[in-house]
């Protein structure tokens, strides 16, 4: 690793490592997730140690007496030792060391889970006779018993193994592994064991040589990262070595960093709780604007903690660049991990206010639900720009038109589909310059955005930002529902009427008339309508239009006006002319796209892709 980080290698004895865990000398950075190994994995791990087989390297971070993160003890260690500043933070190896600490060091049963993931308490023993046999049988020699140390079978009616006293342990020749590092208690147990039978002397000697010595001399290969290792490097290392599944989130690492800020704790008498702060921000935003809340159909939230941190980082690096303290506006992981707590506290309210404005902006674009949001990521630079511009933007129609055009070019040009960090940076700087009347700057998101005419044919699912964008634009330009047709749809009516994407020529019509026509699912054949209207939309368009007109209580020729607000020629629907309908609506949708993007659609032959 670069940046002056140094790496040390060590091989301390397992007994010393477990003592350090108990004393709080070794702790966990608070971003580590909870220990969760089950009974079988613990038994297999113990078998590995008793055979003196390699356990794998563990990785730690030296603190130099000042932990860069809030730390906590390993599960099972005395919680009072949390007040101790650890010398080492365990980055990789938590599951192994916690399992060994609880099973071999503590004088109490281990709270783990069984094969059915049911919580159980277990003591761990080694069957002496089996342990001195073939190493291949060592897994079978490691035994776990319930909290009362009695193993039962036949629905707990038969006692299979009773280890409830030292005498019974000796009679069964099962050594309690939680005594393995206590010399005095080992001697007591040995005396009791050999008193039972002189023949046990030989068995004990072999057990001591083949098992106990292996455990007592067992070494842990340990990599120690220097205390000067950067947070970004710690995050990278953790992700590489943590093969247990869930990747480390920057938010979790920053949570531990802020919680470990001693200056804040000295000033306010408590540590900074970033998750609680974020949840408060998220609740306030979601309550005002559902678009920031959870998606109804299993999609991602409309706003995540990472989005918020990126917006803060963009604003901070923009400020620093204006002051000559930074070379570029940026929100890479390094920028987030190096975000000072004082700057976050200062900027978070402003960025929250900016996202409130973004929610209102999206409502004006008729985007009110997380499911209908084209790009969550595009909101990050938009909030950053709003934070910098602050309150003057609402009353400036020119700036609003510029930002609106930029937004729709991003959506319809599908500019946020790939890597976004570099686009964040360019959009913030270019959009700020452009809205400041710099004639030489046109944001790349506008300049590079292209909507090719045949794209309408391939927009078939909500997975596409342009698909959602056209849906929103249809509402924005004045679409009237075909059942509740008193007024055009608006953000509140979208929620009230359960408006969704509905097929104009229904599936049944295609099944009977054009089963192979792939255009059935195109956005051209879809439009925003209420659930109540969709219940009538079966059979041919001519029949359901008549039914809808009758239920709405208005004359058919007036109902045609409501149909036309969806950029649909009602004549083609009544005649069942799908080709005529598709050609006419494609043309009108392209004009809608052109108006939103402020540029002409590219007409290109499909074979020229």
C-alpha positions as CSV (number, residue, x, y, z in Angstrom):
1,X,0.0,0.0,0.0
2,X,1.1,3.5,-0.7
3,X,0.9,6.7,1.3
4,X,3.7,5.8,3.8
5,X,1.8,2.8,5.3
6,X,4.0,0.1,6.7
7,X,3.2,-3.5,7.5
8,X,4.6,-5.7,10.3
9,X,4.4,-9.4,10.7
10,X,4.1,-11.2,14.0
11,X,3.2,-14.7,15.4
12,X,2.0,-14.3,19.0
13,X,0.7,-17.3,20.9
14,X,-3.0,-17.9,20.9
15,X,-3.1,-17.7,24.7
16,X,-1.5,-14.2,24.6
17,X,-4.0,-13.0,21.9
18,X,-6.9,-14.2,23.9
19,X,-5.5,-12.5,27.1
20,X,-5.3,-9.3,25.0
21,X,-8.9,-9.7,23.9
22,X,-10.0,-10.1,27.5
23,X,-8.1,-7.1,28.7
24,X,-9.3,-4.9,25.9
25,X,-5.8,-4.5,24.4
26,X,-7.3,-5.9,21.2
27,X,-10.7,-4.6,20.2
28,X,-12.9,-4.3,17.1
29,X,-13.4,-1.1,15.1
30,X,-17.1,-0.3,15.4
31,X,-17.7,-0.9,11.6
32,X,-17.2,-4.6,12.1
33,X,-20.4,-6.6,12.1
34,X,-21.4,-9.0,14.9
35,X,-19.9,-12.4,15.6
36,X,-22.2,-15.2,14.3
37,X,-20.5,-18.5,14.0
38,X,-22.5,-21.7,14.6
39,X,-21.7,-24.7,16.8
40,X,-20.4,-26.8,14.0
41,X,-17.9,-24.2,12.7
42,X,-16.7,-23.6,16.2
43,X,-16.0,-27.4,16.7
44,X,-14.2,-27.6,13.4
45,X,-12.1,-24.5,14.3
46,X,-11.1,-26.0,17.7
47,X,-10.2,-29.3,15.9
48,X,-7.9,-27.3,13.6
49,X,-6.1,-25.7,16.6
50,X,-5.7,-29.0,18.5
51,X,-4.0,-30.4,15.4
52,X,-1.7,-27.4,15.1
53,X,-2.9,-26.9,11.6
54,X,-2.7,-23.4,9.9
55,X,-5.6,-21.3,11.0
56,X,-5.0,-18.4,8.5
57,X,-3.6,-15.0,8.9
58,X,-5.4,-12.3,11.0
59,X,-5.0,-8.7,10.3
60,X,-4.8,-5.8,12.8
61,X,-4.3,-2.1,12.8
62,X,-2.0,-0.5,15.4
63,X,-3.5,2.5,17.0
64,X,-0.4,4.2,18.5
65,X,-2.5,4.9,21.6
66,X,-5.2,6.8,19.6
67,X,-7.8,4.7,17.9
68,X,-8.9,6.3,14.6
69,X,-12.3,4.6,15.1
70,X,-14.7,4.0,17.9
71,X,-13.8,0.6,19.2
72,X,-15.8,-2.2,21.0
73,X,-14.8,-5.4,22.6
74,X,-15.1,-8.8,21.0
75,X,-18.3,-10.6,21.9
76,X,-17.9,-12.1,25.3
77,X,-15.2,-9.8,26.6
78,X,-15.9,-7.6,29.6
79,X,-17.7,-4.5,28.3
80,X,-15.9,-2.3,30.9
81,X,-12.7,-2.8,28.9
82,X,-14.3,-0.7,26.1
83,X,-13.0,2.3,28.1
84,X,-9.5,1.1,27.5
85,X,-7.8,2.5,24.4
86,X,-6.8,-0.6,22.4
87,X,-3.4,-1.1,21.0
88,X,-4.7,-3.2,18.2
89,X,-7.9,-3.1,16.1
90,X,-8.9,-6.4,14.6
91,X,-9.7,-6.0,10.9
92,X,-9.8,-9.6,9.8
93,X,-10.2,-12.7,12.0
94,X,-13.1,-11.6,14.2
95,X,-15.1,-14.8,13.7
96,X,-12.2,-17.1,14.4
97,X,-10.7,-15.2,17.4
98,X,-14.1,-14.6,19.0
99,X,-15.0,-18.3,18.7
100,X,-11.7,-19.3,20.3
101,X,-12.0,-16.7,23.0
102,X,-15.4,-17.8,24.1
103,X,-14.8,-21.6,23.8
104,X,-11.2,-21.7,25.2
105,X,-10.8,-18.7,27.5
106,X,-14.2,-17.9,29.2
107,X,-15.5,-19.9,32.0
108,X,-19.1,-19.8,30.7
109,X,-21.0,-21.5,27.9
110,X,-20.8,-20.1,24.4
111,X,-24.0,-18.6,23.0
112,X,-24.1,-19.8,19.4
113,X,-26.6,-21.4,17.0
114,X,-27.4,-25.0,16.0
115,X,-27.9,-26.4,12.5
116,X,-31.4,-25.0,12.4
117,X,-30.1,-21.5,13.3
118,X,-31.7,-21.8,16.7
119,X,-29.8,-20.0,19.6
120,X,-28.1,-22.5,21.9
121,X,-25.5,-22.4,24.7
122,X,-22.7,-24.8,24.5
123,X,-19.6,-26.0,26.4
124,X,-16.8,-27.5,24.4
125,X,-14.9,-30.7,25.3
126,X,-12.4,-33.0,23.7
127,X,-12.8,-36.8,23.9
128,X,-9.4,-37.9,25.0
129,X,-9.5,-41.4,23.6
130,X,-10.6,-40.2,20.2
131,X,-8.2,-37.3,20.2
132,X,-5.1,-39.5,20.6
133,X,-6.2,-41.6,17.7
134,X,-5.9,-40.8,14.0
135,X,-5.8,-37.0,13.2
136,X,-8.5,-37.7,10.5
137,X,-10.9,-38.4,13.4
138,X,-10.1,-35.2,15.3
139,X,-13.4,-33.4,14.2
140,X,-15.3,-36.2,15.9
141,X,-13.2,-35.8,19.1
142,X,-14.5,-32.3,19.7
143,X,-17.8,-32.4,21.5
144,X,-20.2,-29.7,22.5
145,X,-22.8,-30.1,25.2
146,X,-25.7,-28.0,26.5
147,X,-25.5,-25.4,29.3
148,X,-26.2,-28.1,31.9
149,X,-23.4,-30.2,30.5
150,X,-25.8,-33.2,29.9
151,X,-26.2,-34.4,26.3
152,X,-29.6,-36.1,25.8
153,X,-31.2,-38.1,23.0
154,X,-34.6,-39.6,22.2
155,X,-36.4,-36.3,22.8
156,X,-34.4,-35.7,26.0
157,X,-35.6,-38.9,27.6
158,X,-32.1,-40.6,27.5
159,X,-28.9,-39.3,28.9
160,X,-26.2,-39.8,26.3
161,X,-23.3,-38.0,28.0
162,X,-23.2,-36.5,31.5
163,X,-20.3,-34.0,32.1
164,X,-22.0,-32.1,34.9
165,X,-19.1,-32.5,37.4
166,X,-15.4,-32.9,37.3
167,X,-15.8,-36.5,38.4
168,X,-18.2,-37.3,35.5
169,X,-15.9,-35.5,33.1
170,X,-13.0,-37.8,34.2
171,X,-15.2,-40.9,34.0
172,X,-16.2,-40.0,30.4
173,X,-12.6,-39.0,29.6
174,X,-13.8,-35.7,28.2
175,X,-11.5,-32.7,28.9
176,X,-13.1,-29.3,29.3
177,X,-11.5,-27.0,26.8
178,X,-12.3,-23.8,28.7
179,X,-9.5,-24.9,31.1
180,X,-6.9,-25.4,28.4
181,X,-4.8,-22.3,29.3
182,X,-5.3,-22.6,33.2
183,X,-2.3,-24.5,34.4
184,X,-3.6,-25.0,38.0
185,X,-7.0,-26.3,36.9
186,X,-5.4,-28.6,34.3
187,X,-3.3,-30.1,37.2
188,X,-6.4,-30.5,39.3
189,X,-8.3,-32.2,36.5
190,X,-5.3,-34.5,35.7
191,X,-5.1,-35.7,39.3
192,X,-8.7,-36.5,39.4
193,X,-8.4,-38.3,36.0
194,X,-5.5,-40.6,36.9
195,X,-7.0,-41.3,40.4
196,X,-9.8,-43.2,38.6
197,X,-7.4,-45.6,36.9
198,X,-3.6,-45.9,36.8
199,X,-3.9,-46.8,33.1
200,X,-5.0,-43.2,32.6
201,X,-1.4,-42.0,33.1
202,X,-0.4,-43.3,29.7
203,X,-3.6,-41.9,28.0
204,X,-3.0,-38.6,29.7
205,X,0.6,-38.4,28.6
206,X,-0.4,-39.0,24.9
207,X,-3.2,-36.5,25.2
208,X,-0.9,-33.9,26.7
209,X,1.7,-34.4,23.9
210,X,-0.7,-34.7,21.0
211,X,-3.4,-32.2,22.0
212,X,-2.8,-29.9,24.9
213,X,0.7,-28.8,23.8
214,X,-0.6,-28.0,20.3
215,X,-3.2,-25.7,21.8
216,X,-0.9,-24.1,24.4
217,X,1.8,-23.4,21.9
218,X,-0.4,-22.5,19.0
219,X,0.6,-19.3,17.2
220,X,-1.5,-16.8,15.3
221,X,0.1,-15.4,12.1
222,X,-0.7,-11.7,12.4
223,X,-0.3,-8.8,10.0
224,X,-0.1,-5.5,11.7
225,X,-0.8,-2.3,9.8
226,X,1.0,0.8,11.0
227,X,-1.0,3.4,12.9
228,X,-0.5,5.9,10.1
229,X,-2.4,3.7,7.6
230,X,-5.1,5.9,6.0
231,X,-8.8,5.2,6.4
232,X,-9.1,4.7,2.6
233,X,-6.3,2.0,2.9
234,X,-8.0,0.4,5.8
235,X,-11.3,0.2,3.9
236,X,-9.5,-1.3,0.9
237,X,-7.6,-3.9,3.0
238,X,-10.8,-4.8,4.9
239,X,-12.7,-5.4,1.6
240,X,-9.9,-7.6,0.3
241,X,-9.5,-9.8,3.3
242,X,-13.1,-9.9,4.5
243,X,-14.3,-12.9,2.5
244,X,-17.3,-13.4,4.8
245,X,-19.8,-11.8,2.4
246,X,-21.2,-8.3,2.9
247,X,-18.8,-5.7,1.7
248,X,-17.8,-2.8,4.0
249,X,-19.9,0.3,3.5
250,X,-18.2,3.7,3.6
251,X,-21.0,4.9,5.8
252,X,-20.2,2.2,8.4
253,X,-16.5,3.2,8.4
254,X,-17.3,6.9,8.7
255,X,-19.7,6.0,11.5
256,X,-16.9,4.4,13.5
257,X,-14.5,7.3,12.6
258,X,-16.9,10.0,13.8
259,X,-17.8,8.0,16.9
260,X,-14.1,7.9,17.8
261,X,-13.7,11.7,17.5
262,X,-12.4,12.6,21.0
263,X,-12.7,16.3,20.5
264,X,-16.5,16.0,19.9
265,X,-16.8,13.7,22.8
266,X,-14.9,16.0,25.2
267,X,-17.0,19.0,24.0
268,X,-20.5,17.4,24.2
269,X,-19.9,14.5,26.7
270,X,-21.0,11.9,24.3
271,X,-19.9,10.4,20.9
272,X,-21.3,11.4,17.6
273,X,-24.0,9.0,16.4
274,X,-24.0,9.3,12.6
275,X,-26.6,6.6,12.0
276,X,-29.1,8.4,14.2
277,X,-28.4,11.7,12.5
278,X,-28.9,10.1,9.1
279,X,-32.1,8.4,10.1
280,X,-33.5,11.7,11.3
281,X,-32.5,13.3,7.9
282,X,-34.0,10.4,6.0
283,X,-37.3,10.4,7.9
284,X,-37.7,14.2,7.4
285,X,-37.0,13.9,3.7
286,X,-39.2,10.9,3.1
287,X,-42.1,12.4,5.1
288,X,-42.1,15.5,2.9
289,X,-41.3,13.7,-0.4
290,X,-42.1,10.0,-0.8
291,X,-39.7,9.9,-3.7
292,X,-36.9,9.6,-1.1
293,X,-38.5,6.7,0.7
294,X,-38.4,3.0,0.0
295,X,-39.5,1.7,-3.4
296,X,-42.8,-0.2,-3.4
297,X,-41.7,-2.9,-5.9
298,X,-38.5,-4.0,-4.3
299,X,-36.2,-1.5,-5.9
300,X,-33.7,0.6,-4.1
301,X,-34.5,3.6,-1.9
302,X,-34.9,7.0,-3.5
303,X,-32.0,8.3,-1.4
304,X,-29.2,6.4,0.5
305,X,-26.7,7.4,3.1
306,X,-23.9,7.2,0.4
307,X,-25.8,9.6,-1.8
308,X,-26.0,12.1,1.0
309,X,-22.3,11.8,1.9
310,X,-21.4,12.2,-1.7
311,X,-23.4,15.4,-1.9
312,X,-21.7,16.8,1.2
313,X,-18.2,15.8,-0.2
314,X,-19.0,17.6,-3.5
315,X,-19.9,20.8,-1.7
316,X,-16.9,20.6,0.6
317,X,-14.4,20.0,-2.2
318,X,-16.0,22.8,-4.3
319,X,-15.6,25.2,-1.4
320,X,-11.9,24.1,-1.0
321,X,-11.3,24.5,-4.7
322,X,-12.6,28.1,-4.6
323,X,-10.3,28.7,-1.6
324,X,-7.3,27.2,-3.5
325,X,-7.1,24.3,-1.0
326,X,-8.2,21.5,-3.4
327,X,-7.3,20.7,-7.0
328,X,-10.7,19.3,-8.0
329,X,-14.3,18.8,-7.0
330,X,-14.6,15.2,-6.0
331,X,-16.7,12.6,-4.1
332,X,-14.6,9.5,-4.4
333,X,-14.4,7.1,-1.5
334,X,-11.3,8.7,-0.2
335,X,-13.1,12.1,-0.1
336,X,-15.9,10.5,2.0
337,X,-13.6,8.8,4.4
338,X,-11.6,12.0,4.9
339,X,-14.7,14.1,5.5
340,X,-14.0,15.9,8.8
341,X,-16.8,15.7,11.4
342,X,-16.9,19.4,11.9
343,X,-17.5,20.0,8.1
344,X,-20.1,17.3,8.0
345,X,-21.9,18.9,11.0
346,X,-21.7,22.3,9.3
347,X,-22.8,21.2,5.8
348,X,-25.4,18.5,6.6
349,X,-28.3,20.9,7.4
350,X,-27.6,22.8,4.1
351,X,-27.5,19.7,2.1
352,X,-30.6,18.4,3.8
353,X,-32.4,21.7,2.8
354,X,-31.0,21.2,-0.8
355,X,-32.5,17.7,-1.0
356,X,-35.8,19.1,0.2
357,X,-35.6,21.5,-2.7
358,X,-34.7,18.5,-5.0
359,X,-37.9,16.8,-3.8
360,X,-40.0,19.8,-4.8
361,X,-38.2,20.0,-8.1
362,X,-39.0,16.4,-8.8
363,X,-42.6,17.0,-8.0
364,X,-42.7,19.8,-10.6
365,X,-41.4,17.1,-13.0
366,X,-44.3,14.9,-11.8
367,X,-41.9,12.4,-10.2
368,X,-43.2,11.6,-6.7
369,X,-42.5,7.9,-6.0
370,X,-39.2,6.1,-5.6
371,X,-40.3,3.5,-8.2
372,X,-40.8,6.3,-10.7
373,X,-37.4,7.9,-10.1
374,X,-35.3,7.6,-13.3
375,X,-31.9,8.0,-11.6
376,X,-31.2,8.2,-7.9
377,X,-27.6,9.1,-8.6
378,X,-28.4,12.2,-10.6
379,X,-29.9,13.8,-7.5
380,X,-26.4,13.9,-5.9
381,X,-24.9,16.6,-8.1
382,X,-28.3,18.4,-8.3
383,X,-28.4,18.7,-4.5
384,X,-24.8,19.8,-4.4
385,X,-25.5,22.6,-7.0
386,X,-28.5,23.7,-5.0
387,X,-26.5,23.8,-1.8
388,X,-23.9,26.1,-3.5
389,X,-26.6,28.3,-5.2
390,X,-28.7,28.4,-2.0
391,X,-32.0,30.3,-2.0
392,X,-31.7,32.5,-5.1
393,X,-32.5,29.7,-7.6
394,X,-36.3,29.5,-7.2
395,X,-36.9,33.1,-8.3
396,X,-34.6,32.9,-11.3
397,X,-36.6,31.4,-14.2
398,X,-33.5,31.3,-16.5
399,X,-31.6,29.2,-14.0
400,X,-34.6,26.9,-13.4
401,X,-34.9,26.3,-17.1
402,X,-31.2,25.5,-17.4
403,X,-31.3,23.1,-14.5
404,X,-34.5,21.5,-15.8
405,X,-33.0,21.0,-19.3
406,X,-29.8,19.5,-17.7
407,X,-32.0,17.1,-15.7
408,X,-34.0,15.8,-18.7
409,X,-30.9,15.5,-20.9
410,X,-29.4,13.3,-18.1
411,X,-32.6,11.2,-17.9
412,X,-33.5,10.9,-21.6
413,X,-29.9,10.6,-22.8
414,X,-29.4,7.9,-20.1
415,X,-26.2,9.7,-19.0
416,X,-26.1,8.2,-15.5
417,X,-26.2,4.5,-16.5
418,X,-22.5,3.9,-16.1
419,X,-19.8,5.2,-13.8
420,X,-21.0,8.3,-12.1
421,X,-18.2,9.8,-10.0
422,X,-16.5,11.7,-12.8
423,X,-19.8,12.9,-14.1
424,X,-20.8,14.2,-10.7
425,X,-17.6,16.3,-10.7
426,X,-18.1,17.7,-14.2
427,X,-21.8,18.3,-13.7
428,X,-21.3,20.3,-10.5
429,X,-18.6,22.5,-11.9
430,X,-20.1,22.9,-15.3
431,X,-23.7,23.5,-14.2
432,X,-22.6,26.1,-11.7
433,X,-20.6,27.9,-14.4
434,X,-23.4,27.6,-16.9
435,X,-26.0,29.0,-14.5
436,X,-23.6,31.8,-13.7
437,X,-24.0,33.0,-17.4
438,X,-20.7,31.7,-18.6
439,X,-21.4,31.4,-22.4
440,X,-18.4,29.2,-23.0
441,X,-19.7,26.4,-20.7
442,X,-22.4,23.9,-21.7
443,X,-22.5,20.9,-19.3
444,X,-21.3,17.7,-20.9
445,X,-24.5,16.0,-19.8
446,X,-26.4,18.3,-22.2
447,X,-23.8,18.4,-24.9
448,X,-23.4,14.6,-25.0
449,X,-27.0,13.6,-24.5
450,X,-28.6,11.9,-27.5
451,X,-32.0,10.3,-27.9
452,X,-32.1,8.1,-31.0
453,X,-35.5,7.7,-32.5
454,X,-35.6,3.9,-32.5
455,X,-35.0,4.0,-28.8
456,X,-38.7,4.3,-28.4
457,X,-39.1,0.7,-29.7
458,X,-36.7,-0.7,-27.1
459,X,-38.0,1.1,-24.0
460,X,-40.1,-1.7,-22.6
461,X,-39.5,-1.9,-18.9
462,X,-39.1,0.4,-15.9
463,X,-35.4,-0.6,-15.7
464,X,-34.7,2.2,-18.1
465,X,-34.4,5.8,-17.0
466,X,-35.7,7.1,-20.3
467,X,-38.8,4.9,-19.9
468,X,-39.6,6.4,-16.6
469,X,-38.7,9.9,-17.9
470,X,-41.3,9.7,-20.8
471,X,-43.9,8.4,-18.3
472,X,-43.3,11.5,-16.1
473,X,-43.2,13.9,-19.1
474,X,-46.6,12.6,-20.2
475,X,-48.1,13.5,-16.8
476,X,-46.2,16.8,-16.8
477,X,-47.5,17.9,-20.2
478,X,-51.2,17.5,-19.1
479,X,-52.4,14.0,-19.4
480,X,-56.0,13.5,-18.1
481,X,-57.0,10.2,-16.6
482,X,-59.6,8.3,-18.6
483,X,-61.8,7.6,-15.6
484,X,-61.2,10.5,-13.2
485,X,-61.2,13.1,-16.0
486,X,-62.1,16.3,-14.2
487,X,-58.6,17.7,-14.3
488,X,-55.1,16.8,-15.6
489,X,-53.0,14.4,-13.5
490,X,-50.7,16.1,-11.0
491,X,-48.3,14.8,-8.3
492,X,-51.0,14.4,-5.6
493,X,-53.4,12.7,-8.0
494,X,-50.7,10.2,-9.0
495,X,-50.8,8.8,-5.5
496,X,-54.5,9.3,-4.9
497,X,-55.6,7.4,-8.0
498,X,-52.8,4.8,-7.9
499,X,-51.6,5.8,-11.3
500,X,-49.3,3.4,-13.1
501,X,-48.1,2.5,-16.6
502,X,-51.0,0.9,-18.6
503,X,-51.0,-0.7,-22.1
504,X,-53.1,1.2,-24.6
505,X,-53.6,-1.7,-27.0
506,X,-54.1,-4.5,-24.3
507,X,-52.2,-7.8,-24.2
508,X,-55.4,-9.6,-25.1
509,X,-55.7,-7.6,-28.3
510,X,-52.2,-8.6,-29.3
511,X,-52.8,-12.3,-28.4
512,X,-55.7,-12.4,-30.8
513,X,-54.4,-10.0,-33.6
514,X,-50.6,-9.7,-33.5
515,X,-49.0,-12.3,-31.2
516,X,-45.5,-11.8,-32.6
517,X,-45.5,-7.9,-32.6
518,X,-42.7,-6.9,-30.2
519,X,-44.0,-3.3,-30.1
520,X,-46.7,-4.4,-27.7
521,X,-44.5,-3.6,-24.6
522,X,-42.9,-0.4,-26.0
523,X,-43.4,2.8,-24.1
524,X,-45.2,4.0,-27.2
525,X,-48.0,1.6,-26.3
526,X,-48.1,2.6,-22.7
527,X,-49.4,5.6,-20.8
528,X,-50.1,6.8,-17.2
529,X,-53.6,5.9,-16.1
530,X,-55.4,5.1,-12.8
531,X,-55.9,1.6,-11.6
532,X,-59.7,2.2,-11.9
533,X,-59.3,3.1,-15.6
534,X,-57.2,0.1,-16.3
535,X,-59.9,-2.3,-15.0
536,X,-62.0,-1.3,-18.1
537,X,-59.1,-1.7,-20.5
538,X,-59.7,-5.1,-21.9
539,X,-60.6,-6.3,-25.4
540,X,-60.2,-3.8,-28.2
541,X,-59.5,-0.1,-27.6
542,X,-62.8,0.8,-29.4
543,X,-64.8,-1.3,-26.9
544,X,-63.1,-0.1,-23.7
545,X,-63.1,3.6,-24.8
546,X,-66.9,3.3,-25.2
547,X,-67.2,1.7,-21.7
548,X,-64.9,4.3,-20.1
549,X,-66.8,7.2,-21.7
550,X,-70.1,5.8,-20.5
551,X,-68.8,5.3,-16.9
552,X,-67.3,8.8,-16.9
553,X,-70.7,10.3,-17.9
554,X,-69.4,12.5,-20.7
555,X,-70.1,12.4,-24.5
556,X,-67.7,10.2,-26.6
557,X,-66.5,13.2,-28.7
558,X,-65.5,15.0,-25.5
559,X,-63.9,11.9,-24.2
560,X,-61.7,12.0,-27.3
561,X,-60.2,15.2,-25.9
562,X,-59.1,13.3,-22.7
563,X,-57.6,10.6,-24.9
564,X,-55.6,13.1,-26.9
565,X,-54.0,14.6,-23.8
566,X,-51.9,11.4,-23.7
567,X,-50.5,12.3,-27.2
568,X,-52.8,9.6,-28.7
569,X,-54.9,9.9,-31.8
570,X,-58.3,8.6,-30.7
571,X,-59.4,7.8,-34.3
572,X,-56.7,5.2,-34.6
573,X,-57.8,3.6,-31.4
574,X,-61.4,3.4,-32.4
575,X,-60.5,1.9,-35.7
576,X,-58.0,-0.6,-34.2
577,X,-55.3,0.8,-36.4
578,X,-52.2,-0.1,-34.4
579,X,-49.7,0.9,-37.1
580,X,-51.3,4.3,-37.5
581,X,-51.5,4.8,-33.8
582,X,-47.9,3.7,-33.3
583,X,-46.5,6.0,-36.0
584,X,-48.5,9.0,-34.9
585,X,-47.7,8.6,-31.1
586,X,-44.0,7.9,-31.8
587,X,-43.8,11.2,-33.6
588,X,-45.6,13.1,-30.8
589,X,-43.4,11.4,-28.1
590,X,-40.2,12.4,-30.0
591,X,-41.4,16.0,-30.1
592,X,-42.0,15.8,-26.3
593,X,-38.5,14.4,-25.8
594,X,-37.0,17.1,-28.1
595,X,-38.7,19.9,-26.1
596,X,-37.5,18.5,-22.7
597,X,-33.9,18.1,-23.9
598,X,-33.8,21.3,-25.9
599,X,-32.3,19.5,-28.9
600,X,-33.5,17.5,-31.9
601,X,-33.8,13.7,-31.9
602,X,-31.3,11.8,-33.9
603,X,-33.0,9.8,-36.6
604,X,-30.9,6.8,-37.4
605,X,-31.6,3.5,-39.1
606,X,-31.7,0.6,-36.6
607,X,-29.1,-1.3,-38.6
608,X,-26.7,1.6,-38.0
609,X,-26.4,0.9,-34.3
